[in-house]
Amino acid sequence: MRVNLKKSLSVLGLTLTFEMSVADTWAASNSTDLTRMIAIGQTKEVNDYSPTISKSIWVRLHSLPEKTNRCQTETSTPCRLNYWLSAATMDEQPAVALQPLGALGEVIDVEWLPVKSARCVDWARLELTVSPLTKAAMQANTALQKDSTKLYVEIFTSNQHLRIASSRQAFSSDQPPRQCR
């Protein structure tokens, strides 16, 4: 089941209205996060040009300071960011998806992995490198943990819907997901 969210935000006398359709379980627990993401979050485009990888899906990475952390974005306080990935097919009537990644820290690199499939046109694999804290926090305190981790993301269409799956495990095969159509 899907839920349509409609949020309005008034800034300096202007009212902006955002509408999005998301899975009901995500919407029920995270509509406040969506509002915060639109109001104070940051968005990074990850569709940089690559001569070796054809990209049929538009991907954006959204971040928001962790609510439980006393993170102040304009300071060097040790911050961790929550991340969401949004994706859309490049069609006249695009399929769209928004998925929390469960990654805390700072995404310091996004790499598109090569994929090939005749039966799965809208399919992408990404490898994200996640640092446990923001760059500013680690520069301010060199004793902080600096080990980064990898997060693997797969995006594909299934029954007219765009799906996003993430894992800490590397991909075990070059084959597209079974559900990819």
C-alpha positions as CSV (number, residue, x, y, z in Angstrom):
1,M,0.0,0.0,0.0
2,R,1.2,3.5,-0.8
3,V,0.5,6.8,1.0
4,N,0.5,10.2,-0.5
5,L,2.2,12.9,1.6
6,K,1.5,16.5,1.1
7,K,3.6,19.0,3.1
8,S,3.5,22.8,3.0
9,L,6.3,25.0,4.2
10,S,6.0,28.7,4.5
11,V,9.2,30.8,4.2
12,L,9.3,34.6,3.9
13,G,5.7,34.8,3.0
14,L,5.9,32.1,0.2
15,T,4.2,28.7,0.7
16,L,5.9,25.7,-0.9
17,T,3.9,22.5,-1.2
18,F,5.6,19.1,-1.7
19,E,3.7,16.0,-2.7
20,M,5.2,12.5,-2.6
21,S,3.9,8.9,-2.6
22,V,5.8,6.6,-0.3
23,A,5.3,3.2,1.2
24,D,2.9,3.4,4.1
25,T,5.2,1.9,6.7
26,W,7.9,4.4,6.0
27,A,5.4,7.3,5.8
28,A,3.8,6.5,9.1
29,S,7.1,6.6,11.0
30,N,9.0,9.2,9.0
31,S,6.7,12.0,7.8
32,T,8.4,14.3,10.3
33,D,11.8,13.3,8.9
34,L,10.6,14.1,5.4
35,T,9.5,17.6,6.5
36,R,12.9,18.2,8.3
37,M,14.7,16.9,5.2
38,I,12.9,19.3,2.9
39,A,13.4,22.2,5.4
40,I,17.0,21.8,6.7
41,G,18.5,18.7,4.9
42,Q,21.0,18.6,2.2
43,T,20.7,17.0,-1.2
44,K,23.5,15.7,-3.4
45,E,23.1,14.8,-7.1
46,V,25.0,11.5,-7.8
47,N,24.4,11.2,-11.5
48,D,27.8,12.6,-12.6
49,Y,28.7,11.9,-16.2
50,S,30.6,8.7,-16.7
51,P,31.8,7.6,-20.2
52,T,31.8,4.0,-19.1
53,I,28.5,3.7,-17.2
54,S,25.1,4.5,-18.8
55,K,22.7,5.8,-16.2
56,S,18.9,5.2,-16.8
57,I,17.9,6.2,-13.2
58,W,18.2,9.6,-11.7
59,V,19.6,9.3,-8.1
60,R,19.9,11.8,-5.3
61,L,21.3,11.4,-1.8
62,H,19.6,13.3,1.0
63,S,21.1,13.9,4.4
64,L,19.7,15.2,7.7
65,P,21.5,15.6,11.1
66,E,20.7,12.8,13.5
67,K,17.9,13.9,15.8
68,T,19.3,12.3,19.0
69,N,22.7,13.8,18.5
70,R,23.4,17.4,19.7
71,C,24.8,18.1,16.2
72,Q,24.9,21.7,15.1
73,T,25.5,21.8,11.4
74,E,27.4,25.2,11.5
75,T,29.9,24.0,14.1
76,S,32.6,21.3,14.4
77,T,30.5,19.3,16.9
78,P,30.8,15.5,16.2
79,C,27.9,15.0,13.9
80,R,26.3,12.0,12.3
81,L,24.0,12.3,9.4
82,N,21.0,10.1,8.5
83,Y,20.8,9.3,4.8
84,W,17.9,8.7,2.3
85,L,18.2,7.8,-1.4
86,S,15.7,8.9,-3.9
87,A,15.5,7.5,-7.4
88,A,13.4,8.1,-10.5
89,T,13.4,6.5,-13.9
90,M,14.1,8.8,-16.8
91,D,10.7,8.4,-18.5
92,E,7.7,10.6,-19.3
93,Q,5.9,9.1,-16.4
94,P,8.8,8.2,-14.0
95,A,8.6,5.6,-11.4
96,V,10.0,7.1,-8.1
97,A,11.2,5.8,-4.8
98,L,12.5,7.2,-1.5
99,Q,14.3,4.9,0.9
100,P,16.1,5.4,4.2
101,L,19.6,3.9,4.0
102,G,20.3,3.3,7.7
103,A,23.7,4.8,7.2
104,L,24.9,7.1,10.0
105,G,27.9,9.3,9.5
106,E,28.9,11.1,6.3
107,V,28.9,9.6,2.8
108,I,32.3,10.5,1.5
109,D,32.1,8.7,-1.9
110,V,29.5,7.3,-4.2
111,E,30.6,5.0,-7.0
112,W,28.4,3.6,-9.8
113,L,29.1,0.0,-10.5
114,P,28.8,-1.3,-14.0
115,V,25.7,-3.4,-14.8
116,K,24.5,-5.1,-18.0
117,S,21.2,-6.8,-18.6
118,A,18.9,-7.1,-21.6
119,R,15.8,-7.8,-19.5
120,C,16.5,-5.1,-16.8
121,V,16.8,-1.6,-18.3
122,D,16.2,0.4,-15.2
123,W,18.9,-1.1,-12.9
124,A,21.8,0.4,-11.0
125,R,24.3,-0.6,-8.4
126,L,26.1,1.9,-6.2
127,E,28.9,1.6,-3.7
128,L,28.8,4.2,-0.9
129,T,31.7,4.9,1.4
130,V,30.5,6.0,4.8
131,S,32.7,7.7,7.4
132,P,31.4,7.4,11.1
133,L,31.4,11.2,11.6
134,T,31.5,14.3,9.4
135,K,34.8,15.6,8.0
136,A,34.5,18.8,10.0
137,A,34.2,16.9,13.3
138,M,37.2,14.6,12.5
139,Q,39.3,17.6,11.5
140,A,38.5,19.3,14.8
141,N,39.4,16.2,16.8
142,T,42.0,13.9,15.2
143,A,41.5,11.3,18.0
144,L,38.0,10.4,16.6
145,Q,37.4,7.1,14.8
146,K,38.2,7.4,11.1
147,D,37.4,3.9,9.8
148,S,34.9,4.0,6.9
149,T,32.5,1.3,5.9
150,K,30.9,0.4,2.6
151,L,27.2,0.3,1.8
152,Y,26.0,-1.4,-1.4
153,V,22.7,-0.1,-3.0
154,E,20.7,-1.7,-5.8
155,I,18.0,0.2,-7.6
156,F,15.6,-1.6,-10.1
157,T,12.1,-1.6,-11.4
158,S,9.7,-4.4,-10.4
159,N,6.1,-4.5,-11.6
160,Q,6.1,-0.8,-12.6
161,H,7.5,0.3,-9.2
162,L,11.1,1.4,-8.5
163,R,12.8,-0.5,-5.7
164,I,15.8,0.4,-3.6
165,A,17.7,-2.2,-1.5
166,S,20.8,-1.6,0.6
167,S,23.2,-4.0,2.3
168,R,26.6,-4.0,4.0
169,Q,27.4,-7.1,1.9
170,A,29.0,-6.7,-1.5
171,F,27.1,-8.0,-4.5
172,S,27.7,-11.8,-5.0
173,S,26.7,-11.9,-8.6
174,D,26.6,-9.8,-11.8
175,Q,23.0,-10.9,-12.4
176,P,20.1,-8.5,-12.0
177,P,17.6,-9.2,-9.2
178,R,14.9,-11.8,-9.9
179,Q,12.2,-9.2,-9.5
180,C,13.7,-6.9,-12.1
181,R,11.3,-6.3,-14.9
